[in-house]
Amino acid sequence: MAVMPQDAEVPELILDAWNRRDLEGMLALADPEVEYVNAPDALEPGTRHGHDGLTLVVNAQWEAMPGMRQEIDRIHARGEEFFVEARISRQMPGSSALVENRVLLSIKVREGKVVRFAVLGAGSEFDAARNAVGLND
């Protein structure tokens, strides 16, 4: 029997799996009815449901942005919801220049599984998203 991660470990584990392009690892951490909410201006905007929806979104992200990584700067815990301040970075095609954007994620975890993953704000929307959820420390 597999050991279930503690809820507080799950945000780091799922982003690590994303960085490794480990779809099976991500699905193992996601509830079968997971809800994935992407920003309206994102590559895959809108809401997806379940493992099929999560698979669709992450495969599209990996295909469109090879080499992209998400690095966690800070995690704020509020019950079952974790607000993750991160940086998304990738190299520009044909160049060594690095493009980086800050992003605020909401990851809700219940019994060791992600039940909701939402992109709250990225780039120029990052600070407004932080303020909207009360992270204006």
C-alpha positions, 0 to 999 in steps of 0.5 A, a space after each residue: 500500500 502506498 503512503 499518502 503524503 501529508 496535505 502540506 506536502 502536496 503542493 510541492 509534490 505536484 509542482 515537482 511532478 509538473 516540472 519532471 513532466 510526470 503525468 502519472 505522478 500528477 494524477 496520483 496526487 489529484 482527486 479523480 474529480 479534480 477541478 483545474 481552473 486556468 486564467 482567462 488569458 492562459 494557454 488553456 483558459 477555463 475550467 477542466 474537470 477530472 483526470 482527463 481534464 488535467 491531462 489535457 491541460 498539462 499536455 498542452 502546456 508541456 507541448 507549447 512551452 518545452 523546458 518551462 519550470 515552476 519554482 516555488 517562492 513561498 507557500 501560505 496555508 489556510 486550512 485545506 487551501 494553499 496559496 503558492 507564490 511561484 515563478 514560471 520560467 523558460 528559455 526563449 526559443 533559439 536563445 539563452 535568454 530566460 523569460 520569467 513570470 510570477 504566478 499565484 496558485 491556489 491548490 486545495 488539498 483534501 486527504 492527500 489529494 488535490 481537489 482544486 488547482 487554480 491559477 489566480 494571477 500571473 505576470 502583471 496580475 500577480 500583485 492584484 491576485 495576492 491582494 485579493 486573497 489577503 496576502 498583502 504582507 
